[in-house]
Structure formats: C-alpha cells, structure tokens
Amino acid sequence: MSVNGTGYEHDVEPRTLLVQHLRDNMGLTGTHVGCDTSSCGACTIIANGETVKSCTLLAVQCEGAEIKTIEGMATNGKLHPIQESFREHHGLQCGFCTPGMVLSSWQLLERNPKPSETEIRHAIEGNFCRCTGYHNIVKAVQDAANKG
Amino acid sequence: MGDLIGKSVKRVEDYRLLKGEGKYTDDFNMANQTFAVYVRSPHAHAKLVNVDISAAKAMDGVVNVFTGKDIKDAGIVGSICGWQVDFKNGDTMKEPGHPILAVDKVRHVGDAVALVIAEDKGTARDAAGAVEVTYEVLDAIVDPKAAAQDGAPQIHDDVPNNTIFDWELGNKDETDKAFKNAHHITELSYHNQKLIPNAIEPRAALGHYDISDDKYTLYTTSQNPHLARLIIAAFVLSIPEHKLRVVAPDVGGGFGSKIFTYNDECGVLWASKQIGRPVKWTADRTEAFFTDCHGRDHVTDAKLALDADGNITGLRTKTYASLGAYLSNFSTCVPTYLHGTLMQGAYITPAVHVDVTAVVTNTVPVDALRGAGRPEATYCIERLIETAAREIGMDPAEFRLKNFIPPFDGVKQPGYQTQVALQYDSGNYEGTLKKVLKNAKYEKLKKERDAARADGKLMGIGFSTYVEACGLAPSALVGSLGCRIGLYDAASIRVHPTGKVTIFAGAHSHGQGHDTTFAQIVADEFGIGMDDVNVVHGDTDSVPFGYGTYGSRSISVCGNAIMKSVDKVKEKGARIAAHKLECSPEDLEFENGSWTVKGTEKSVGFGDVSLTAYVPHDYPENEEPGLDFTSFYDPANFVFPFGAHICVVEVDKDTGEVKVVKYFTVDDAGNVINPMIVEGQIHGGLAHGIGQALYEGAVYDDSGQLLNGSMLEYCIPRADNMPLFETDSTVTPCPHNPLGVKGIAEAGTIGSTPAVVNAVIDALSDYGVKDLQMPLAPQRVWAAMQQAK
C-alpha cells in the first residue's frame, strides 16, 4: 500500500487491523486508538480519498490502497490550512481526537466547501471530543471553509 | 508588566499535536517489550473458587501468567486511599483493601483476576481467553441507599452495612429550627447518576525494571506523575522512591480519571521485574468503562426552607454516596469535603446541614470526575432554588438576587464565612447574574418563550448561579480534615546563560495548555519572548515534586509557584545587575527585560545578567553563580470561582427530545492569563455538564451488570448535540495569591447541569412536571409528559 505518498510492502497477520499496522508496524502513531469499535473516530484516516475509521479495516483489505494519515497533511513542515484553522481557533486541547477530527473536516470540505454549522456538526458527529465541547472545532472548520 | 498576560496567545503545543507528533503513552515502545492483558471478572459479586492458568501458560508466545496469589505472596496489598474521613461518632473510616488481582472474591464487573504477559498483544489476548476461572456468584448490590440497609449483600467482610463512614457538616439544631419555623419548604429527591469519564485516550502503562541500574521506569497516563510515584514507591510496591521514574508524556484527556494510581499500572511495573523485560498494557475501551473510576452516584433527599418574604432560611440534605466496590485514592473526600462544604452556594442561607453516608456497592470504583463533588452540590442547590422560586411564584432571577451574598472583594470587605466550614475569598454573584441577564436579553427571551408556548412549542429557560471551590488546597487545612498528602505545587525556573528560560512544572498538562500559559507568565514577567521560554512537565526525574493537575489548580497553585521562582530570579538578577551598574539593588527598577537605575538611562538587560550569572568573572562577592530557582507554593485558601448560566431549551412535544438552543455564561475566575484557553475550558466543561443533564449515565441491572458499557450505548455528547456557547466574564481577582487567579476547568461542568434541567422543567411547566431524573433522555421526558397529561 501507499502511505502518505510512499509505497510500502509488509507481511501482516490476517487479523491485523489497519490502525495496528499503521501504528505498530509503520510507526505512524499520529493515528490514535480510542475505542477499537468504530465509535470514537480517533483512528480516522483517508483511504483512496475517503475517510474511514482505521480500526474498522483489516490491513490486508488495504492492499494496493492509497492511505493518507495525519502525518501526511502538513507539507514541508507547514500546516495544512485546516490544521492552521484548528490552531487559530483553539480547536484542540489534549490533541488525542485531533488527527481524526482534522481528517473528517478535510473530507467534509472536499465534499461541501461551504458547509452550514449544522452540516459541520453532522459531518464530525462520528468523532468524539471530550475537551472542547466542539465549539471551537466548529469555528475552526468554518474558518477553513471561509479561507478555502 | 509585559503585554502577554491577558492575551489570547495561540498555543505552542498545537503544532506537534496537529501534525500527529504528540507522544502519548501507547506511542512509546521499548526493546524486548512484552504485552499484558488483564483477565477480568464478568460477575459483579462472586467468590473466586479457582483460577486455572495452566492452559494459558502453555501457549506459544506466552511469557508468564500471574494470579492474585502470586501478588499476595509477594506481600503486595494494592492501591490505597489518600483521605481518611471518620464516622460521626469518631470511629475510624472502614478501609477495605484493594488487591491488584483479586484473591478470594471479585466485587465488580471488571475486577482483575489474572495478568497474562505475552510476546505480542494478540497472543496475550488469546491466552487471557484461555485462563479458566471458576466463580460462585453472589447477590450483588448497586443502589447506594439500599447498600446501607440491613440485609443487603455484604461486599467486604469488615464493612458492616457496606458503610465506609457517615459524616455531617453544618449546624443541625439551627437547621431543624429553620425548618420548624419555615413558611414554605421545597423538597427534592433525586439520583445524581453515575457517570463514566471516557477520556478519549484509554489508560496505558509501559513498565520497565532495569536490572543493571536497579531502577524502574513507568510511562503512564497520569495527571500527576509525582503522586503516582509516591503511591507506587511508598505504599504499593515498596520501591525506593529514587529508583522509580514516572513519566506522564502527552495525555489524551483526564477529567479526573487519570489522577488515581490504579492497580493495573502497578501490576505492569511489578510484572516487568518478575519477567525481566518491559511490559506494556493499554486498556481497550471496554476496560475503560469497567475500570476507569466513575463519578457522582449520589442518592439525595434535599430540602430548602423559606420565610414568608421569600428569604431562604435553611437547607438540609441527606445523601447516600456510592464509592464503588473499593476505595479509590480520593473517593472519600469527594462526597464530603468537596461536596458538603459547597452547600452554602451563592446565598445567605443562615442554617445548613449536610449528612452523607458513604457506601461500597458492586460497581466500578467512584472518585473525582470533572468538578468532583461540586457539581453534586451545585445541582442540589440550584435545583432547589429554581423549584422554590417556581413554587412561591417568584422569577428565578429575582429570587436569586434577593438571596445572594452581597459582593465582597476579600480586601476591603472580608472573605465570606459560610455555614459549612469554607471561607469564600471574593465574589460578586449579582454581578455575573446581572450581566448574563443582559447578554441573554432575558426579558425578550421570556416573551419569546411565552410566544412559543402559545404557538404550541415547548421552550424553557433555566438558570444556575454557582460558587465552587478549587485550587486544591492549603495543605495544613486539608491535613486537618483527613487528607494524607500535601496539596501544594512546585515549579523551577532555570534561566540559561543566554537568557533563555526553562520552566519545570509540577502541574501536568493534558489539554490545559500549560506550555503556553506558563510560558506567557514567565515571558511577560522577564520581558522576553514566548519563543525564549519552554515548559517541561510530566517526568519525575526532571520536575520538582508537585501534586499535578486536578481540581482546577494548575494556574492558582502551580502558576503561583512559578511566580515565586520568578521573584527569586528577579531578586538575584537585581543584585547581579547592581554589581554591574555599581549601585545598590534598591536603586534599580526592572522593566521590559532590563534593570535600570531609577531616574537614569543606565541599564543592563536580562540576557546580560543571565550570562554574568553563569560566567561570573566580574561578580558580586558571596553571590552563588547560576540563575535557577525552585519554589513550592502552598495556597492560603481555596479559590472560589463563580458564575451565572442561562440555558434555553426546546423540547419536542412528540418525542420528548431536548435540544439546547442557546447557552449563555458569565464566569468569574479572577484574573485571566489566556482568555482563549479559559474559554476553551469553559466550552469543554459545559459539554460535560450538559452531557450529564441530557445524555450520560451508567445503567446497572440488579445483578451488577453495566448495561451500557460501550460508546455505542453510553451516550457521550456529539458535535450535533451541542450549541454554540455565548460566554462572557467578570473579573473579581483572588485576594490571596500573587497572580489574583482562580480556576476555570470545572466551572462549566459545575454550573451547567442544573441550568439545563431547570430549563427543561420550565419548558414542561404547563404539564405540571416538577422534577425529572437525569439524564433527561427522550423516553424519560416523553413519559413524564404523558403521565402529567
């Protein structure tokens, strides 16, 4: 599979989840595990252009897939505009849900560049945040949309 | 002195967190590491007949399997309780032990019975499934009030009636008199339900015993690594304290649940020595539900007495508080000194009496969760206040204004002595309420509500005006109340030769933004840039002994320890500067990063002085080189933030679903260092408090099974459940600490729960609904509406 633009080959146990593969075999620890059960969204990544919860996929299902993780969002050390909006609007506190939240926001803005507040809330309802009350995350996504 | 304090500086920690470069406990790995899985009881209460580990131990890739007997034989007793609350009659608190692995009995679903260690996670999990445990199931008890009654299943042999202690505070006789003479009495009975913390990062530990150094290292998800080290070293594993390093790296939210030193982490560290290899354990979400300490779980009867003019004359409560199956570190102080002491609220109530019976139940242990005792107190008071106002036909805002303690700044006017031990530092309760009424356009809002009702829509307005106590806490005071630790904090400031600064903080940051706030204080005080300061925390090998982060204490306790070190740097710096400028230190003033001889232009900069301190060629006589100070700050009092909240809800007539449509806050946390971070803390706190009111709550059946032990069934607030919050503030500085700061991380939670419930009751007032049990889930609201019809 290709991860953040680089091709990799690994042998994995059939039961290995994609998130375990990314974290344990590839050292990409920016993708977090919050629940193992596709509820919390901390493990959200982009596979072939679509956000998925990487605890829901087996690594072998992703053979040949193009994967993008949070580590692939910034370019040359410069934050992606969505990441910049999160920083600007204090859209993160402990940072644990943040990678998943940023990628879900990316997906939303890909599909709907000018979302309403309701659409933003709907788009990130699969990503739990226990720190922010979502207020500043919504503001950050609105800001990213306005800049985009 | 500079222009950084009070400014919404963007957070310096965000770059790495946003790029996925945060380093949380599970992100660390060690060479030759093994993986641990705990085998846990599926029963709430059972005799442990046999634990057969033979099949598991024989599996390929299994390194070892330990049982309760192994740990007991090693003389290890398990984690401890850090606060002794004795019975009313003076008898000592009951203190049943909590073994790392159960020996004779299991007492809640999730109680650990074996520890499996294997070469990889999958094998450890498979082997855990191969451990055969024989249980003899016993009757369980989950209801806090029922647990204390005769005939209830007894959970610990040495705890009759499952009662750990009973406790009271306030003046019983005066309160009895107030109720006897009352013109009107308002009564409420409710369950302040059990909450499950659900920090998004599960707890984790990576323990390593290095035989060549005879030293232990534990990476763990802790809000207070020094306290963890003290408990593990001195009480649980008997390790010389200097041979244990505890590192709490980035931590993915705590909300209280990561204050405590859990047995699981101790077991991992112990096992690493037994097998001679590092051991890693990361809880899955199910384990988080069944082992992270829960919060609240109070069953309360509460009464408020009024005279004929609508003045509050007395308040009385009786609470049964569950501590769960075992006593967690601070479980005992939460329903007592963090709850009973808050029962004055913002009101001149001349007689208050609080009675608490603390019990064990066959449920997950209960301890501090965001607010810890103060949300329970505030819920009680603010529900009573609003209910009383409705009953006597007075506007809830007017009723509060009539009964508020008048403003006092703690300087010109003394602090306010409550009926329940605490002395409030400063407050202006009418100030926050008047401001929030203005911000919410209350008169207009009421008209909107009435118009909506006329239109057949159920709209409600609810208030809450809270006072809370945080900034834990003066050590001698809490010591006199049974606390077994100090509650000061510590900070070192190391000025480097080039004038750059490192702060070593005893407080731990897990979302609070200390890297930014603490740096702001120091950069501002020294007149240097934010980029010239960094913050180190979370590693017992490098930071001084502080008690960590909880109880909204980081800024008011650790922040003021930083200020003490700042002052010491400035004093010594002035002596060095005086030497360089050939004057006396008293002739100097420090401003914008330079010491200047008053009335002249002769000055020397902070960087010059720093360099001189480390290259002391031309140097004051008898002055030590270096510019590096550690300070301990033990607060003179708690700090007492306060505020006023207005919640506006709409209730769907057909489904009972509640929607928070508007939420206004005016909070007063004293002086503010970084308003952006403070507002962020309020938002998060509100989500927690609204979550309790509408969505969250552990549901147990009578056999002690947790019926909603997953994120699919336990309703954590989602983005589409929350409104945008309209926050504002007033500033009443704390009179007793140098920064004039209070605390804000729990205020949103403390204030919001009753505001939401009050709003829903208001919305349903035409139905005659006077009370509802939380969480106000649609089926519950709908059923109440049907019943009332």
Interface residues (C-beta under 8 A of the other chain):
Chain A: E13 R15 Q20 R23 L28 T29 G30 T31 H32 V33 G34 C35 D36 T37 S39 C40 A42 T69 I70 E71 M73 A74 L79 Q83 F86 R87 E88 H90 L92 Q93 C94 G95 F96 C97 T98 P99 V102 E117 T118 I120 R121 H122 I124 E125 N127 F128 C129 R130 C131 T132 G133 Y134 H135 N136 I137 V138
Chain B: K10 R11 E13 D14 Y15 L17 L18 K19 G20 E21 G22 K23 Y24 D26 D27 K121 G122 N198 A199 I200 E201 P202 D250 V251 G252 G253 F255 T282 D284 R285 H510 G511 Q512 G513 M676 I677 E679 G680 H683 G684 G685 L686 A687 H688 S710 M711 L712 I716 P717 R718 A719 D720 M722 L724 F725 G748
